[in-house]
Amino acid sequence: MKIAIFTDVFNQLDGVCTHVRNLASGLTKRGHKVVVYTGSGSSNEFEIINLPTIPFLFSPGYEAIIPKSIRVDADIVHIHTVYTTGLIGMTQKKPRIVTTHTLPKNMFSNHFAFLKPIGWKYLVSFYNKADHAVCQTDRTAEKFKRHGLKKSVSIVSSGVDTDFFRKGNAKNFGKKYSVEGEFVLHTARLSPEKRPEFALKACRELGLKIILTSNGPLKEKLKQKYPEAIFIEMPREDLKDIYSAAKIFVLASAPEVECEGLGPLEAMSSGAPVVCSDVPHLVMDGENGFLFKTYDEFKQKLEKLWHDDELQRKFSERGRKTAEERDIKKSITKLIEVYKELL
C-alpha cells in the first residue's frame, strides 16, 4: 500500500512525533510505501515532504505550517493533526483516517479554559470529515462520541517500541550527561496542561533530584524558579538510557489531557516505576504503578515509592507487561487491517 501521513510535528520529543516515526518506520519495514507530509524533518527510512513553515511564536521549538495546495499519490491518507497539515490531508480524494491525538486542553492553556466548548466543536467537526477515526483507548472514544463523533472508530494504542527501550543502559546516560545518583524523571512537554510544577515542587519539598527532558512555553520560567532541577536536551536515541537510569517516572497532566500517555508506556517498557495522573487505562493504582488526583496525594505516593524498594520492583515487573501489551508492532498490525477494510 501507499500511505500518506500528515503531521504538524515531527522533530520534537513528544508523543505524536514518536508515534508517527514509529508508525512510518514499522509500515516501511513491512513493505509499504510511506510518505510523511510535515514541516522540518528528515529520515533515512521513509520519504518526507517538507512543507513551508514559520516559527510558532507561542511555543518555542515548534513551527507553524503554511497552507499549501497539494495532491498526494497514495492509497490511504492517515492524519495525525487537527491543524494546518491535517486540513491539507482532509482535502485529499482518498480514504482518510484520523487519529485523535488532540483534546481541547491540548489546544488552550489554563487561561483560556472557557474556550473548551469551542474546542470540542472544532475537534468533532474536524474528525467527522474523515472516513474513519482511530482512538487510542475506549475512554477517548467514549469522550468523542459523547461530543458528537459520528464516524466509525477503531481502538488502537499508539504503541511503544519495546525493543528499543529494552536496550537502555543507565551507565551510558550517567557517563554522557555527568549525572550521578538517583533521580525522578519528567519527560512531558513543559506546558500548563502537563502541570510540571507538581513534580518540581514535590521534589523540592522531599529533597529529591529531578531531571526534565522536554521543551515548552514554561521552560525558562521553571529553570529560574527551580534552579536545583536539571534540564537536559537530548536526542531521542538517549531516551532509552535515561528511562533505564531513572528511579521513578512521573506524569502530572491535568484531567482530560492525555489521549493515552506515551511517556508512561515508555517508562514502563524500560522498567521505571511510574506515578501518574489521568492514565487509569494504563495504570492500575497500587498494582503496576501509582495514580493520583491531588498534589498532596502525588507527593505522598512519590515519597512512598521512593523509599520502598520492593514496591519499585513490583511496579517495574508489572509495568513491563503492560507495555508489552501495547507494543508498536501490534498497533501497526491493527492499523494495516483498518487500512485494508477502507480500501
Phi, psi and omega in degrees: 000152171258121186238123175259124181250130180247125179211142176280336183238144180215323185272341188284159176270074175224174189296320181294314179301315181299314180298314182298316179298313181297318181295311181298318179295313182296319178295320179297317180296337179268009173094007179270152178268116184244133172232126180258126177257118185203193176272245179285152176145158178208162179204144175269352184264322185218165184281141176234130173259115182273115178275155181295143184224165167225155178300140178270105190298331186275355182210095180305139180092350178249164182224157177255134180277134176276129182305139181210136179275121179221162172232132185255150174262094185207158174272325184227139172249123180242117187256134183236022180207151178257006183259209191307309184295325176296321178296322176296317179299323182291343179278352184285138181271055179225164172303128187242125176249141176234134175262131188276071179285338192251133172241163183306322182290344173283338185271326186236144174286172180300336180287344183239033181299334181294347179273001183307314178301323177294321178299314179299317182298316180293314183299312181296320177299318180295310183295330179289346176283341180281169177273339183199147179244144174244122175249145184284333182219161174300323181299316179295317180299317180297321178300312183291323178295322177297331182263007171114010177293123184255340186289158175295148187231137169248142177262113181221120176300146173301330176084152179230141180279084185296327178300318180295312186284341175290343184269008182297145181230108183298322181294323178299318179297310182301321181289316184291322185253007177054046179247127179242153175086177184276152183205160172266140183246134176231118182246355183289157178302141183273077182223160188305319184292341178272350176049054180298338181291339172305310183291316182295315181295315181296318180294323176297313183291330180267354180072034182254145175283138179228141176239133178240136189246353187255169173259181179153170186295340181267357191302307184296320178298317181291324179296324179286320184284330182235071184295341179283342180285155180252119178253120183235131170259130184216154173290158182302327181303330183275352181299322182299328181284320181288325175298318180294330182277337185292140175281322179215142173254139180232145173221123187242027184306146175294160177303146178063037174250316185273123172285327175216306182103076183289327179304308177301323178296318178296317178298313179300318180299328179274350181093009178278126177293146189240148170233115191221157168248159168061023176227051182294342176287340178258315188256126171261111189306121178086354181255305178237014179165184177246139169251152176214160177244321184248164178298316181299320179293321177300310182299318181297314183287326176298315180296316180300313182292324181301324186261001184245095183297321181295319179294323177300315179296319179298311181295323180296312182295313182286329177295321178300320179295320177300317180294321179300325179294340182242034178299142183301328181297323177292321180295319180295321177301316179295319181293322177299321177296320177296315178304312183297322179296322180290332179279000000 
